[in-house]
Amino acid sequence: MTDIDTSAAAVPAPGDDTPAFIAPVAMENDPDALFAGDRGILDADVRRVLVRILQRRFLMAESSPAEWRLLLEHQQMIESRLNDLFVRLVVDHERGVAYKEQVRSDEVDVPILLKDEAYSRAETLVLVYLRTVFQRETTAGAPSARVDVEEVEQTVLTYFAETDGTRASQQRAVRTAIARLDREGIIEEESEGRYRIGPLIEIVLSAEVLRDLQRWLDAQTADANAPGDRTTETVASGTADIFEGEPA
């Protein structure tokens, strides 16, 4: 093994103003650092995608093409960062949807980062109707499915009982549910009161869950205390897991 001769480097040549030793660059002046004390290794754009995944309930290729492209290019690294937090990344290439899930295990003590936010009864009823329409239209060969807010109300309100409040309060509950699903991208308002149902509805409500809910709806009575209320809440909480978006 050959030792490195440092004698020439230690003593500057006559007339050479170069210091014998080069001072280390402060972290604050490091061109690769994004902020003081930055020890991250991801590029700024990739970090932003990672933050978006943590912030949002899902990321869609259609509405965020640039972020989607970065996600696919750096998927392994982003997955690694999420796994460090006991969070799993799910990428549905066919539908162009990415979302996260809280890892839960009986073998490992997992601290829960993401909180469950179950859909309300009104939101679940609206989801069932949207999923039914989407399935009917796509099965018939339609390229997309659309609904009017009036037809959603007309159907969903039939499952409310008198004990669920006044008709006005029930309508507000349905409109609030539609607004939430619009914000989440499950539906998209194309014109006033007219919505396009996105493919995300198939992820939110699987065919199996849809069948369970439809059986409950068929058997439901006008009794406000019917077991169906609890069934709806149970199934709704099951659909919330993939949209755990906020820290607990």
Backbone hydrogen bonds in HBPLUS format (Angstrom, degrees):
<---DONOR---> <-ACCEPTOR-->    atom                        ^
c    i                          cat <-CA-CA->   ^        H-A-AA   ^      H-
h    n   atom  resd res      DA  || num        DHA   H-A  angle D-A-AA Bond
n    s   type  num  typ     dist DA aas  dist angle  dist       angle   num
A0010-ALA N   A0006-THR O   2.92 MM   4  5.98 140.4  2.08 146.2 156.8     1
A0016-ASP N   A0013-ALA O   2.93 MM   3  5.32 158.0  1.98 138.5 138.8     2
A0029-ASN N   A0026-ALA O   2.87 MM   3  5.30 142.5  2.01 110.5 121.6     3
A0030-ASP N   A0027-MET O   3.16 MM   3  5.07 161.9  2.19 102.4 107.8     4
A0033-ALA N   A0030-ASP O   3.07 MM   3  5.41 155.0  2.14 111.4 119.1     5
A0038-ASP N   A0035-PHE O   3.00 MM   3  5.36 146.9  2.11 143.9 138.7     6
A0047-ARG N   A0043-ASP O   2.96 MM   4  6.23 157.3  2.01 156.9 163.9     7
A0048-ARG N   A0044-ALA O   3.03 MM   4  6.32 151.5  2.11 146.7 154.4     8
A0049-VAL N   A0045-ASP O   3.16 MM   4  6.50 150.1  2.25 141.7 148.7     9
A0050-LEU N   A0046-VAL O   3.02 MM   4  6.33 159.2  2.07 149.8 155.3    10
A0051-VAL N   A0047-ARG O   2.90 MM   4  6.22 156.1  1.96 151.1 157.5    11
A0052-ARG N   A0048-ARG O   2.88 MM   4  6.14 154.1  1.94 145.8 153.3    12
A0053-ILE N   A0049-VAL O   2.94 MM   4  6.23 155.8  2.00 151.6 157.5    13
A0054-LEU N   A0050-LEU O   3.13 MM   4  6.44 152.2  2.21 143.2 150.4    14
A0055-GLN N   A0051-VAL O   2.78 MM   4  6.00 149.4  1.87 150.2 159.9    15
A0056-ARG N   A0052-ARG O   2.82 MM   4  5.76 174.8  1.83 155.8 157.6    16
A0059-LEU N   A0098-ALA O   2.77 MM  39  5.10 153.6  1.84 149.1 156.5    17
A0098-ALA N   A0059-LEU O   2.84 MM  39  5.10 151.6  1.92 150.1 158.4    18
A0064-SER N   A0060-MET O   2.95 MM   4  5.87 144.5  2.08 146.5 156.9    19
A0061-ALA N   A0096-GLY O   2.87 MM  35  5.01 165.1  1.89 141.4 145.3    20
A0068-TRP N   A0064-SER O   2.91 MM   4  6.02 156.3  1.97 154.5 162.3    21
A0069-ARG N   A0065-PRO O   2.98 MM   4  6.11 155.4  2.04 144.5 150.1    22
A0070-LEU N   A0066-ALA O   3.12 MM   4  6.41 160.7  2.15 147.7 152.5    23
A0071-LEU N   A0067-GLU O   2.87 MM   4  6.07 151.5  1.95 146.1 154.6    24
A0072-LEU N   A0068-TRP O   3.05 MM   4  6.35 158.9  2.09 151.2 155.0    25
A0073-GLU N   A0069-ARG O   3.00 MM   4  6.23 155.3  2.07 147.1 154.5    26
A0074-HIS N   A0070-LEU O   2.97 MM   4  6.06 146.2  2.09 146.9 154.5    27
A0078-ILE N   A0074-HIS O   3.02 MM   4  6.24 165.2  2.04 160.1 164.8    28
A0079-GLU N   A0075-GLN O   2.80 MM   4  5.92 160.4  1.83 154.0 159.9    29
A0080-SER N   A0076-GLN O   3.00 MM   4  6.17 150.9  2.09 140.2 148.1    30
A0081-ARG N   A0077-MET O   3.06 MM   4  6.39 156.1  2.12 147.7 153.0    31
A0082-LEU N   A0078-ILE O   3.01 MM   4  6.27 158.2  2.06 150.1 155.9    32
A0083-ASN N   A0079-GLU O   2.80 MM   4  5.97 159.2  1.84 152.4 158.7    33
A0084-ASP N   A0080-SER O   3.07 MM   4  6.30 143.4  2.21 143.0 151.7    34
A0085-LEU N   A0082-LEU O   2.85 MM   3  5.22 145.0  1.97 106.8 118.0    35
A0087-VAL N   A0082-LEU O   3.00 MM   5  5.08 153.0  2.07 131.5 134.1    36
A0086-PHE N   A0083-ASN O   2.89 MM   3  4.75 162.8  1.92 109.8 111.7    37
A0103-VAL N   A0086-PHE O   3.00 MM  17  5.35 161.3  2.03 148.1 146.6    38
A0088-ARG N   A0101-GLU O   2.78 MM  13  5.05 169.1  1.79 157.8 159.4    39
A0101-GLU N   A0088-ARG O   2.79 MM  13  5.05 149.6  1.88 145.3 154.1    40
A0090-VAL N   A0099-TYR O   2.78 MM   9  5.37 167.6  1.80 176.6 173.3    41
A0099-TYR N   A0090-VAL O   2.90 MM   9  5.37 156.3  1.96 151.7 159.5    42
A0092-ASP N   A0097-VAL O   2.70 MM   5  5.14 169.6  1.71 174.2 171.8    43
A0096-GLY N   A0092-ASP O   2.82 MM   4  5.70 123.0  2.14 140.3 157.1    44
A0097-VAL N   A0092-ASP O   3.06 MM   5  5.14 156.4  2.12 140.2 145.0    45
A0248-ALA N   A0113-LEU O   2.61 MM 135  5.52 155.0  1.67 148.3 151.8    46
A0115-LYS N   A0246-GLU O   3.26 MM 131  6.30 165.8  2.29 178.3 174.6    47
A0124-THR N   A0120-SER O   2.87 MM   4  6.09 154.7  1.94 149.8 156.8    48
A0125-LEU N   A0121-ARG O   2.99 MM   4  6.24 157.3  2.04 149.1 155.0    49
A0126-VAL N   A0122-ALA O   3.00 MM   4  6.25 157.0  2.06 148.4 154.5    50
A0127-LEU N   A0123-GLU O   2.91 MM   4  6.12 156.4  1.97 145.0 152.0    51
A0128-VAL N   A0124-THR O   2.92 MM   4  6.20 156.0  1.98 149.9 155.8    52
A0129-TYR N   A0125-LEU O   3.15 MM   4  6.43 159.0  2.19 145.7 150.5    53
A0130-LEU N   A0126-VAL O   2.92 MM   4  6.18 165.7  1.94 155.8 159.9    54
A0131-ARG N   A0127-LEU O   2.81 MM   4  5.95 161.1  1.84 152.9 158.3    55
A0132-THR N   A0128-VAL O   2.99 MM   4  6.11 152.9  2.06 143.9 151.1    56
A0133-VAL N   A0129-TYR O   2.99 MM   4  6.24 162.7  2.02 153.0 156.9    57
A0134-PHE N   A0130-LEU O   2.88 MM   4  6.05 163.2  1.91 149.6 154.9    58
A0135-GLN N   A0131-ARG O   2.93 MM   4  6.05 161.7  1.97 146.2 150.9    59
A0136-ARG N   A0132-THR O   2.96 MM   4  6.12 158.9  2.00 146.4 152.6    60
A0137-GLU N   A0133-VAL O   2.92 MM   4  6.07 168.3  1.93 156.8 159.4    61
A0138-THR N   A0134-PHE O   2.98 MM   4  6.02 169.6  1.99 152.1 155.6    62
A0139-THR N   A0135-GLN O   3.00 MM   4  5.86 151.9  2.08 139.0 147.1    63
A0140-ALA N   A0136-ARG O   3.17 MM   4  6.28 141.5  2.33 135.7 145.2    64
A0142-ALA N   A0137-GLU O   2.96 MM   5  5.36 153.3  2.04 157.5 148.8    65
A0141-GLY N   A0138-THR O   3.04 MM   3  5.01 155.3  2.11  99.4 106.6    66
A0197-ILE N   A0145-ALA O   2.83 MM  52  5.52 169.6  1.84 152.8 156.5    67
A0147-VAL N   A0195-TYR O   2.90 MM  48  5.40 152.6  1.97 148.2 157.3    68
A0195-TYR N   A0147-VAL O   2.85 MM  48  5.40 175.9  1.85 169.3 170.4    69
A0151-GLU N   A0148-ASP O   3.12 MM   3  5.49 121.4  2.48 104.6 117.7    70
A0152-VAL N   A0148-ASP O   3.18 MM   4  6.51 154.5  2.24 152.9 160.5    71
A0149-VAL N   A0193-GLY O   2.91 MM  44  5.21 153.9  1.97 147.0 152.1    72
A0153-GLU N   A0149-VAL O   2.98 MM   4  6.19 166.0  2.00 149.6 153.1    73
A0154-GLN N   A0150-GLU O   2.88 MM   4  6.05 165.2  1.90 148.5 153.1    74
A0155-THR N   A0151-GLU O   3.20 MM   4  6.27 155.9  2.26 141.0 145.3    75
A0156-VAL N   A0152-VAL O   2.95 MM   4  6.05 173.9  1.95 162.1 162.8    76
A0157-LEU N   A0153-GLU O   2.90 MM   4  5.71 166.6  1.92 154.7 158.1    77
A0158-THR N   A0155-THR O   3.21 MM   3  5.67 148.3  2.32 108.0 116.6    78
A0159-TYR N   A0156-VAL O   3.04 MM   3  5.74 164.3  2.07 120.7 125.6    79
A0160-PHE N   A0157-LEU O   3.22 MM   3  5.36 167.8  2.23 108.3 111.4    80
A0164-ASP N   A0161-ALA O   2.94 MM   3  5.34 161.3  1.98 112.7 118.5    81
A0170-GLN N   A0166-THR O   2.96 MM   4  6.24 153.0  2.03 150.1 158.2    82
A0171-GLN N   A0167-ARG O   2.93 MM   4  6.14 154.3  2.00 145.8 152.5    83
A0172-ARG N   A0168-ALA O   2.98 MM   4  6.25 152.1  2.05 143.9 151.7    84
A0173-ALA N   A0169-SER O   2.99 MM   4  6.22 150.1  2.08 140.9 148.6    85
A0174-VAL N   A0170-GLN O   3.05 MM   4  6.38 152.6  2.13 146.6 153.4    86
A0175-ARG N   A0171-GLN O   2.91 MM   4  6.16 163.9  1.93 152.1 156.6    87
A0176-THR N   A0172-ARG O   2.80 MM   4  5.96 155.1  1.86 148.3 155.5    88
A0177-ALA N   A0173-ALA O   2.97 MM   4  6.14 150.6  2.06 138.9 147.0    89
A0178-ILE N   A0174-VAL O   2.92 MM   4  6.22 158.8  1.97 151.1 156.6    90
A0179-ALA N   A0175-ARG O   2.93 MM   4  6.15 154.1  2.00 144.7 151.9    91
A0180-ARG N   A0176-THR O   3.03 MM   4  6.31 154.5  2.09 147.1 153.0    92
A0181-LEU N   A0177-ALA O   3.06 MM   4  6.34 166.6  2.08 154.8 157.8    93
A0182-ASP N   A0178-ILE O   2.93 MM   4  6.08 141.5  2.08 143.0 154.0    94
A0183-ARG N   A0179-ALA O   2.98 MM   4  6.26 156.6  2.03 146.8 152.4    95
A0184-GLU N   A0180-ARG O   3.00 MM   4  6.27 149.4  2.09 148.4 157.1    96
A0186-ILE N   A0181-LEU O   3.00 MM   5  5.35 134.6  2.21 163.0 166.6    97
A0187-ILE N   A0181-LEU O   3.40 MM   6  6.05 155.4  2.47 123.7 123.4    98
A0185-GLY N   A0182-ASP O   3.10 MM   3  5.17 153.0  2.17 101.6 110.0    99
A0198-GLY N   A0186-ILE O   2.91 MM  12  5.42 165.8  1.93 150.9 153.6   100
A0188-GLU N   A0196-ARG O   2.89 MM   8  5.17 146.7  2.00 140.9 151.7   101
A0196-ARG N   A0188-GLU O   2.81 MM   8  5.17 162.3  1.84 145.0 148.2   102
A0190-GLU N   A0194-ARG O   2.89 MM   4  5.86 145.3  2.02 148.9 160.2   103
A0194-ARG N   A0191-SER O   2.88 MM   3  5.16 170.0  1.89 136.3 135.7   104
A0201-ILE N   A0198-GLY O   3.22 MM   3  6.19 173.0  2.22 126.6 128.0   105
A0202-GLU N   A0199-PRO O   3.08 MM   3  5.79 151.4  2.16 117.7 123.6   106
A0203-ILE N   A0200-LEU O   2.95 MM   3  5.28 137.1  2.14 106.2 118.2   107
A0204-VAL N   A0200-LEU O   3.04 MM   4  6.39 160.7  2.08 156.6 162.3   108
A0205-LEU N   A0201-ILE O   3.01 MM   4  6.03 166.2  2.02 146.1 149.9   109
A0210-LEU N   A0206-SER O   2.88 MM   4  6.08 160.6  1.92 153.2 159.5   110
A0211-ARG N   A0207-ALA O   3.00 MM   4  6.22 153.5  2.07 143.5 149.4   111
A0212-ASP N   A0208-GLU O   3.12 MM   4  6.45 156.5  2.17 147.1 153.2   112
A0213-LEU N   A0209-VAL O   2.97 MM   4  6.24 160.8  2.01 154.3 159.1   113
A0214-GLN N   A0210-LEU O   2.87 MM   4  6.05 156.6  1.92 150.1 157.1   114
A0215-ARG N   A0211-ARG O   2.96 MM   4  6.15 153.5  2.04 146.6 153.0   115
A0216-TRP N   A0212-ASP O   3.10 MM   4  6.38 152.6  2.17 141.6 149.1   116
A0217-LEU N   A0213-LEU O   2.85 MM   4  6.15 158.7  1.90 151.1 157.0   117
A0218-ASP N   A0214-GLN O   2.93 MM   4  6.12 154.7  2.00 146.1 152.5   118
A0219-ALA N   A0215-ARG O   3.16 MM   4  6.35 142.2  2.31 139.2 148.5   119
A0219-ALA N   A0216-TRP O   3.11 MM   3  5.18 125.5  2.42  96.1 110.1   120
A0220-GLN N   A0216-TRP O   2.92 MM   4  5.94 115.4  2.35 142.6 159.6   121
A0220-GLN N   A0217-LEU O   3.32 MM   3  5.07 149.7  2.42  93.5 102.1   122
A0226-ALA N   A0223-ASP O   3.09 MM   3  5.32 155.9  2.15 118.3 117.5   123
A0229-ASP N   A0226-ALA O   3.09 MM   3  6.07 156.8  2.14 129.8 131.9   124
A0230-ARG N   A0227-PRO O   3.06 MM   3  5.51 120.7  2.42 108.5 121.2   125
A0231-THR N   A0227-PRO O   3.06 MM   4  6.41 154.3  2.13 148.3 156.5   126
A0232-THR N   A0228-GLY O   2.83 MM   4  6.07 159.6  1.87 157.5 161.0   127
A0233-GLU N   A0229-ASP O   3.19 MM   4  6.48 161.3  2.23 145.4 149.7   128
A0234-THR N   A0230-ARG O   2.91 MM   4  6.14 154.3  1.97 147.5 154.8   129
A0235-VAL N   A0231-THR O   2.94 MM   4  6.18 169.6  1.95 159.8 161.1   130
A0236-ALA N   A0232-THR O   2.78 MM   4  5.85 157.6  1.83 150.1 157.8   131
A0237-SER N   A0233-GLU O   2.94 MM   4  6.07 154.9  2.01 142.9 148.5   132
A0238-GLY N   A0234-THR O   3.22 MM   4  6.49 140.1  2.39 136.3 146.9   133
A0238-GLY N   A0235-VAL O   3.04 MM   3  5.01 123.6  2.37  93.1 108.3   134
A0239-THR N   A0235-VAL O   3.16 MM   4  6.55 135.5  2.36 143.0 154.5   135
A0239-THR N   A0236-ALA O   3.05 MM   3  5.18 130.9  2.30  98.3 111.2   136
A0240-ALA N   A0237-SER O   3.27 MM   3  5.15 148.4  2.37  94.5 103.7   137
A0243-PHE N   A0240-ALA O   2.93 MM   3  5.39 153.7  2.00 116.3 125.1   138
